[in-house]
Every structure is written in structure tokens, then in C-alpha cells.
Amino acid sequence: MNDFSNRTDAGRTLADLLTAYREREDAIVLGLPRGGVPVAFEVSKRLNLPLDVMVVRKLRAPGQPELAVGAIASGGISVLNEDLASLLCDPVQLRAELQHQNQELQHRENLYRNGRLPLDIKRRAVILVDDGAATGASMRAAIRAARKFGAARVIAAVPVASSDAVTQLSAEADEVVCALQPDFFQSVADWYRDFEQTDDSEVTALIAQSRGRPQRIAHAEH
């Protein structure tokens, strides 16, 4: 297999690699919005596990919005590629980007949950799912956030990733599950036949739909 039809197809492939967690009472799936949520939805459905979001935001290089110099996640977590950031950003630009993305993160936390409390991940095996990892910055931020919120075990799961990203994630997660690790990697989109952008309404709908399934995990108190 050289690529995925779409994010649903990628989620099915990823779920097949995560069968050890099927119907485990201590496990939960968290999708990284936006593109990771359709993948995570399919994983959670096939493994019969609860689904929630782990909101992350890329810190973008000036003039290059697709290039991340770092990422932030819920709980005040930040990851910075210091070499890249120092090369492409001055301190004023970086502070402005941090402030902007923190505001966006809070906005999306409220938007995606629509008044619902986040699911409690304390002492749980947390499967973090994205649609791919180029630098790994977003997933690294998510891993650190999951640990801050009390996860007992953190699994980073992606359909496709660069070898450098896998190395980075392996240093932080308890387990890394990756279906494709190409020798030549330019972008996540190259490995999908349909990589149409996921919008906020789709994320919100998938999370709401997943909450309609029976849940084993209590809501967080905060």
C-alpha cells in the first residue's frame, strides 16, 4: 500500500494496528483537530472507544503558514523548534504568533465541545491520533498535554509520518503507531488521494456523534 483513499480509509488502517486497545475500559481516543479528527473517529468507532479532541495549534513561520516552527496544546503546553524559530522568526513575531494561536486554541476548545465537558483522561491509556506527522511538533505538544492531564500511557498514532517525526515522537510517547514511514517524505498530503480540508463543522459533528455512543469514561470535573 502506497497511500490512503481519504482520512476514513487511513483511520481503518490505523485501527487495524491498534487492536490491542479494542474495548479496553481504560482507553480513550483523542483526535487532533482538524484533520486528525476524521481519522480518530474511525479509530474510535472500530475499537469501540470514546472519542474527544486534544486541541493543538501550529506556530507558523512568517509568510509560510504551512511551515510549523512549533506548536501549542491545551494546558499551556508549548513545543518549539528553536533552530527553525530562530532562523525564521524574530522574538516580536514569535510572541505575536503565540498570543494569536492561544486565542485560537481557546476559541476552538469552546467551539468543538459546544458546552460539553472534556472526557477525563486521568490514569487512562490515551491514543492521540492525527492524519500524519511531518515535523511531529503538534503531536509532541499533544503528548505533553496528555501527560499533564494525568494520562497513564500515551500512544501517538498516525497513518503516515517522516522518519524524523517518528524519532521525535518515540522519545516522548510510550508507543508510536505509524502505518507508513516513507523513505522520501515531503508532506502529509502526498500520501492521500483525497486530502480535502476538514472544517470546524465536521469536527463538531463527529465529536457530537461519538458522544451518542455509550461511554465508559467519566467527564472531567474542570
C-alpha positions in Angstrom: 0.0 0.0 0.0 1.4 3.4 -1.0 -1.3 5.8 0.1 -4.8 6.2 1.6 -8.0 7.0 -0.2 -9.0 9.5 2.4 -8.9 10.1 6.2 -11.6 7.4 6.8 -9.5 4.8 5.0 -6.5 6.0 7.0 -8.4 5.6 10.2 -9.4 2.0 9.3 -5.8 1.1 8.6 -4.7 2.7 11.8 -7.4 0.9 13.8 -6.1 -2.5 12.5 -2.7 -1.6 14.1 -4.4 -0.7 17.4 -6.5 -3.8 18.1 -4.7 -4.4 21.4 -6.8 -1.5 22.7 -10.2 -2.6 21.4 -12.9 -2.1 24.1 -10.4 -1.6 26.8 -12.1 0.2 29.7 -9.1 2.3 30.4 -8.5 3.5 26.9 -9.7 6.7 25.1 -9.0 8.2 21.6 -8.2 11.9 21.2 -8.2 13.4 17.8 -6.0 16.4 16.9 -8.2 19.0 15.1 -8.9 19.4 12.4 -7.6 16.8 10.1 -6.9 14.2 12.8 -10.5 14.0 14.0 -12.0 12.1 11.0 -9.1 9.6 11.4 -9.7 9.4 15.1 -13.4 9.0 14.6 -12.9 5.9 12.5 -10.3 4.5 15.0 -12.7 5.1 18.0 -15.6 3.5 16.1 -13.7 0.4 15.1 -12.1 -0.1 18.6 -15.4 0.9 20.4 -13.7 3.5 22.4 -14.8 7.0 23.5 -13.6 10.0 21.4 -12.7 13.5 22.3 -10.4 16.2 21.0 -6.9 17.3 22.0 -6.8 20.9 20.7 -3.4 21.9 19.3 -2.3 24.8 17.2 0.8 25.2 15.0 3.1 28.1 15.4 3.5 29.3 11.9 6.6 30.7 10.3 6.1 34.3 9.0 4.9 34.2 5.4 4.9 30.4 5.4 1.7 29.3 7.1 2.2 25.6 6.2 5.6 25.5 7.9 5.4 25.0 11.7 8.2 26.3 13.9 6.4 24.8 16.9 3.0 24.1 18.4 0.9 24.7 21.5 -1.7 22.5 23.2 -4.4 22.7 25.9 -3.0 23.2 29.4 -0.4 25.8 28.5 1.8 23.4 26.7 4.2 24.6 24.0 6.8 22.9 21.8 9.3 25.0 19.9 11.8 24.0 17.2 14.4 26.5 18.4 16.7 26.2 15.5 14.0 26.8 13.0 12.3 29.5 15.0 15.5 31.5 15.5 16.2 31.2 11.7 12.7 32.3 10.5 11.2 34.4 13.3 12.2 37.4 15.3 11.1 37.5 19.0 8.4 40.0 18.3 6.9 37.9 15.6 7.0 34.8 17.7 5.3 36.4 20.7 2.6 37.7 18.4 2.1 34.3 16.9 1.9 32.7 20.4 -0.7 35.2 21.5 -2.8 34.7 18.4 -2.7 30.9 18.5 -3.5 30.8 22.2 -6.6 32.8 21.4 -7.5 30.4 18.6 -6.9 27.4 20.8 -9.4 28.6 23.4 -11.9 29.5 20.7 -11.8 26.0 19.2 -11.9 24.3 22.7 -15.3 26.1 23.1 -16.5 25.5 19.6 -15.7 21.8 19.3 -17.2 20.8 22.6 -20.2 23.1 22.4 -20.7 23.3 26.1 -19.7 19.6 26.9 -17.0 18.9 29.4 -13.8 17.2 28.2 -13.6 13.5 28.9 -11.4 12.6 31.9 -8.1 11.0 30.8 -6.5 10.5 34.3 -5.0 7.1 34.7 -6.1 6.2 31.1 -4.3 4.9 28.0 -4.7 7.8 25.7 -4.4 7.2 21.9 -3.6 10.5 20.2 -4.5 10.5 16.5 -3.6 12.9 13.7 -3.8 12.5 9.9 0.0 12.5 9.7 3.2 13.9 11.1 5.8 15.9 9.1 7.8 17.6 11.9 5.9 16.0 14.8 5.6 19.3 16.7 1.8 19.1 17.0 1.8 15.6 18.2 4.6 16.3 20.7 2.6 19.1 22.2 -0.4 16.8 22.4 1.7 14.1 24.2 2.9 16.6 26.8 -0.6 17.9 27.3 -1.9 14.4 27.8 0.7 13.7 30.4 -0.1 17.0 32.2 -3.7 15.9 32.4 -2.8 12.6 34.1 -2.7 10.0 31.3 -1.2 6.7 32.4 0.0 5.8 29.0 0.3 7.8 25.8 0.1 6.3 22.3 0.9 8.5 19.3 -0.9 7.1 16.3 -0.6 8.5 12.7 -1.2 6.9 9.3 2.0 8.4 7.8 5.0 10.2 9.2 8.5 11.3 8.3 11.3 9.2 9.9 12.4 12.3 11.8 9.0 12.8 13.2 8.8 9.1 14.3 12.2 9.6 16.1 10.9 12.7 17.8 7.7 11.1 18.9 9.4 7.9 20.1 11.4 10.0 22.6 8.2 11.3 24.2 5.4 8.8 23.7 5.1 5.4 25.4 4.3 3.9 22.0 4.3 5.2 18.4 2.0 3.5 15.9 2.6 4.5 12.2 1.2 2.7 9.2 3.6 4.3 6.6 7.1 5.7 7.1 8.3 6.6 3.6 11.9 7.0 2.8 11.1 10.1 0.9 8.7 12.4 2.7 7.7 16.0 1.7 4.2 16.4 3.1 1.3 14.5 4.6 -1.0 15.4 1.7 1.2 13.4 -0.7 0.1 10.2 0.9 -3.7 10.8 0.5 -5.6 10.6 -2.8 -8.3 12.8 -1.2 -6.9 15.3 1.3 -9.7 17.8 1.3 -9.5 20.2 4.2 -11.6 19.3 7.3 -13.7 22.2 8.5 -14.8 23.1 12.0 -18.4 22.0 11.4 -17.2 18.5 10.5 -15.1 18.3 13.7 -18.0 19.4 15.8 -20.4 16.9 14.2 -18.1 14.0 14.6 -17.4 14.7 18.3 -21.2 15.1 18.9 -21.9 11.9 17.0 -19.3 10.0 19.1 -20.9 11.2 22.3 -24.1 9.5 21.2 -22.4 6.1 21.7 -22.2 4.5 25.1 -19.3 6.0 27.1 -17.2 4.2 29.8 -15.2 7.2 30.8 -16.4 9.9 33.2 -16.3 13.6 32.3 -13.6 15.7 33.8 -14.6 17.9 36.7 -12.9 21.1 35.3 
